[in-house]
Amino acid sequence: MLPALFLYLTLVDNVRVLISQHDLAAAERAVEAYRKQSGSTPECAAALSWLARGALDARQLDKADAYAIETRKLSDQLLRTRKLDADPWLPTAVGAAIEVHAQVLAARGERGDAVEFLRQQMALLRATSVNERIQKDVNLLSLEGKPAPALEEAEWLGPKPVPLAALRGHTVLLFFWAHWCSDCKAEVAILAEIRRLFAPKGLAVIAPTRLYGYAAQGADAAPAAEKKYIEQVWRQYYAPLGDVPAPIGAGNFLQYGASTTPTLVLIDAAGVVRFYHPGAISGPELAARIQALLKP
């Protein structure tokens, strides 16, 4: 029997909690019990995708790939009667299935095959919300060591951004953030300290963001209203970074595959990406990465 708390959570929530506790077996039992009672629903597909991620984290590659394949098979069946982005669960399921299979290939030493698989999936799903996530996975496997893509700079907060090409000779840190992202706000103190330590040594920081179509409490917002709200969030929560240029544009997020916020990217003095990190990062780790790129 599940603890009382679990009775008030969705299947996906239950599975995520159990995986965070490194109890993959209990997560598998939860999915099996749900499937017997409710059948193979979109939420079941999303839960299966979390089993795939849990097995990957446990380095059980064969099991992870089996769950990824099962997730994609079930998702494809469900997509015969609905559109991907019309369902709240299927983008999670399909995106994770693709991501886990690619990571399994890479872990087996087949990085080239993993990138080719991801690019095939990008072409197949180009018109869906999953595309940006796949681009992130391509970048994780291939962007490091490549020239940094240029940033769109038509709209911005703070000082006017300068092109990345004009920052050659400087180490550059890109901080992709979103107005709704609590993890992004938690990075502010870390980034402020990073700037204190390394800006005098030539580090430049740029903080790209984008419009999402909504503002406070998820209320729909036209672009002008959402931009005004982003400016308010920037002033309230990002004051220590107020003199950092913050270009606004979905294209920047697509180019860098920043479907996770925050995403941090380090670019060396020659304009080459040297570190690509979806998610939050600790101050000491980020400082070590920057220090390694700065000229002695």
C-alpha positions in Angstrom: 0.0 0.0 0.0 1.2 3.5 -0.8 1.7 6.0 2.0 -1.3 8.3 2.5 0.5 11.3 0.9 0.8 9.4 -2.3 -3.0 9.0 -2.6 -3.2 12.7 -3.3 -0.6 12.8 -6.1 -0.9 12.0 -9.7 0.7 8.8 -11.0 3.6 10.9 -12.5 4.1 12.7 -9.2 4.2 9.4 -7.4 6.8 8.0 -9.8 8.9 11.1 -9.7 9.0 11.0 -5.9 10.0 7.3 -5.8 12.7 7.8 -8.4 14.1 10.8 -6.5 14.3 8.3 -3.6 16.2 5.9 -5.8 13.4 3.3 -5.5 12.9 2.3 -9.1 11.3 -1.0 -8.1 8.5 0.8 -6.2 8.0 3.2 -9.1 7.6 0.3 -11.5 5.0 -1.3 -9.2 3.1 2.0 -9.1 3.0 2.2 -12.9 1.9 -1.5 -13.2 -0.9 -1.0 -10.6 -2.1 2.1 -12.4 -2.0 0.3 -15.8 -4.1 -2.6 -14.5 -6.7 -0.2 -13.2 -6.8 2.6 -15.7 -5.2 1.2 -18.9 -2.6 2.7 -21.2 -3.4 6.4 -20.9 -1.3 9.4 -21.8 -0.4 9.8 -18.1 0.8 6.2 -18.1 3.1 7.0 -21.1 4.5 10.0 -19.2 5.1 7.8 -16.1 6.8 5.1 -18.2 9.1 7.9 -19.5 10.1 8.7 -15.9 10.9 5.0 -15.4 13.2 5.3 -18.4 14.9 8.3 -16.8 15.2 6.5 -13.4 16.8 3.5 -15.0 19.2 5.7 -16.9 20.2 7.5 -13.7 20.8 4.1 -12.2 23.0 3.3 -15.2 20.7 0.4 -16.1 21.1 1.1 -19.8 19.2 -1.9 -21.2 16.2 -1.3 -18.9 16.3 2.5 -19.7 16.2 1.9 -23.4 13.5 -0.7 -23.1 11.3 1.7 -21.2 12.1 4.5 -23.7 11.0 2.2 -26.6 7.9 1.1 -24.7 7.0 4.8 -24.0 7.4 5.8 -27.6 5.4 2.8 -28.8 2.5 3.7 -26.5 2.7 7.4 -27.3 2.6 6.7 -31.0 -0.5 4.5 -30.5 -2.2 7.3 -28.5 -1.3 9.9 -31.1 -3.4 8.2 -33.7 -6.4 9.8 -32.0 -5.0 13.1 -30.8 -2.4 15.8 -31.5 0.8 15.8 -29.5 0.5 19.3 -28.1 -3.2 19.0 -27.4 -2.4 16.6 -24.5 -0.7 17.6 -21.3 1.2 14.3 -20.9 2.4 13.2 -24.3 5.0 15.9 -25.0 6.7 14.8 -21.7 6.5 11.2 -22.8 7.7 11.6 -26.3 10.5 14.0 -25.4 11.8 11.8 -22.6 11.7 8.7 -24.8 13.8 10.4 -27.5 16.2 11.9 -24.9 16.8 8.6 -23.0 17.4 6.6 -26.2 19.9 9.1 -27.4 21.7 9.2 -24.0 21.8 5.4 -24.0 23.4 5.4 -27.4 26.0 8.0 -26.2 26.7 6.0 -23.0 27.5 3.0 -25.2 30.0 5.0 -27.2 27.7 5.7 -30.1 27.6 9.4 -29.9 27.5 10.0 -33.7 24.5 7.7 -33.9 22.8 9.5 -31.0 23.2 12.9 -32.7 21.9 11.5 -36.0 18.9 10.0 -34.2 18.1 13.3 -32.5 18.3 15.2 -35.8 16.0 12.8 -37.5 13.5 13.3 -34.6 13.9 17.1 -34.9 12.9 16.8 -38.6 9.9 14.6 -37.7 8.7 16.7 -34.8 9.7 20.2 -36.1 6.3 21.7 -35.7 5.8 20.6 -32.1 6.9 21.7 -28.6 9.2 18.8 -28.3 11.6 20.2 -31.0 13.3 22.6 -28.6 14.0 19.9 -26.1 15.5 17.7 -28.8 17.7 20.7 -29.8 18.9 20.8 -26.2 19.9 17.2 -26.4 21.7 17.7 -29.7 23.6 20.5 -28.0 24.5 18.4 -25.0 26.2 15.9 -27.3 27.6 18.2 -29.9 27.7 21.9 -29.1 30.8 21.9 -26.9 33.8 22.6 -29.1 31.7 24.3 -31.8 31.4 28.1 -32.5 28.7 29.7 -30.4 25.6 30.6 -32.4 24.9 34.3 -32.7 22.2 35.8 -30.5 19.1 37.7 -31.7 19.3 41.3 -30.2 16.3 43.2 -31.6 14.6 43.4 -28.2 16.2 43.5 -24.8 16.2 44.5 -21.1 19.0 46.5 -19.5 21.9 47.8 -21.6 21.8 47.1 -25.3 23.5 43.7 -26.0 26.6 43.6 -28.2 27.0 40.8 -30.8 29.0 37.8 -29.5 31.5 38.4 -32.3 32.3 41.7 -30.7 33.2 39.9 -27.4 36.0 37.9 -28.9 38.9 38.0 -26.5 36.5 37.7 -23.5 35.1 34.6 -21.8 31.3 34.9 -22.1 28.7 33.4 -19.8 25.2 33.0 -21.2 22.4 32.7 -18.6 19.1 31.6 -20.1 16.3 32.3 -17.7 12.5 32.6 -17.6 10.2 35.0 -15.7 8.3 32.0 -14.1 11.5 30.0 -13.1 12.2 29.7 -9.4 15.6 27.9 -10.1 16.6 30.9 -12.2 15.9 33.3 -9.3 18.0 31.0 -7.0 21.0 31.4 -9.3 21.1 35.2 -9.0 23.3 35.3 -5.9 25.6 32.8 -7.5 25.9 34.8 -10.7 26.4 38.1 -8.8 29.3 36.5 -7.0 30.7 35.1 -10.2 30.6 38.6 -11.7 32.3 40.1 -8.7 35.1 37.5 -9.0 35.6 37.4 -12.7 34.3 40.5 -14.4 37.5 42.3 -13.6 39.3 39.5 -15.4 37.3 39.9 -18.6 34.2 37.8 -18.0 31.1 39.1 -19.9 27.6 37.9 -18.9 24.5 37.9 -21.1 21.1 36.8 -19.8 18.8 35.8 -22.7 15.1 35.4 -22.0 11.9 35.0 -24.0 8.2 35.5 -24.1 5.9 32.6 -23.2 2.5 34.0 -23.8 1.5 34.5 -20.2 2.4 36.6 -17.2 1.6 36.6 -13.5 -0.1 33.3 -12.2 -0.2 31.9 -15.8 -2.6 34.5 -17.1 -2.6 34.9 -20.9 -0.7 38.0 -22.0 -0.1 39.8 -25.2 3.6 40.4 -26.1 3.6 44.0 -24.9 2.0 43.1 -21.6 4.2 40.1 -21.0 7.3 42.2 -21.7 6.2 44.7 -19.2 5.8 41.9 -16.7 9.2 40.5 -17.5 10.7 43.9 -16.8 9.0 44.0 -13.4 10.3 40.5 -12.6 13.8 41.5 -13.7 13.8 44.6 -11.5 12.4 42.7 -8.5 14.3 39.4 -8.5 17.4 40.1 -10.7 18.5 43.5 -9.4 22.1 42.3 -8.8 22.2 41.6 -12.6 20.5 44.8 -13.6 23.4 46.0 -15.7 23.6 42.7 -17.6 22.2 42.8 -21.1 19.1 40.5 -21.4 18.1 40.0 -25.1 14.5 38.8 -25.6 13.8 36.3 -28.3 12.5 32.7 -28.7 15.1 32.2 -31.5 18.0 32.3 -28.9 16.3 29.6 -26.9 15.8 27.5 -30.0 19.4 28.0 -31.3 20.8 26.9 -27.9 18.1 24.3 -27.2 17.4 26.0 -23.9 14.2 24.1 -23.1 15.4 23.8 -19.5 15.8 27.0 -17.4 18.2 28.0 -16.3 20.6 26.9 -19.0 24.2 28.1 -18.7 26.7 28.2 -21.6 30.4 29.2 -21.4 32.1 30.5 -24.5 35.8 31.0 -24.7 37.8 34.0 -26.0 37.8 32.5 -29.5 34.0 32.3 -29.5 33.8 28.5 -29.0 31.4 26.8 -26.6 33.3 25.1 -23.9 30.5 24.2 -21.4 26.8 23.6 -21.9 24.7 23.0 -18.8 20.9 22.7 -18.6 19.7 23.3 -15.1 21.1 25.0 -12.0 24.8 24.8 -11.1 26.7 25.4 -7.9 28.9 28.5 -7.5 32.2 26.5 -7.0 31.6 24.4 -10.1 30.8 27.3 -12.3 33.8 29.3 -10.9 36.1 26.4 -11.7 34.8 26.2 -15.2 35.3 29.9 -15.8 38.7 30.0 -14.2 39.9 27.2 -16.5 39.0 29.4 -19.5 40.5 32.7 -18.4 43.9 33.6 -19.6 46.6 33.1 -16.8 
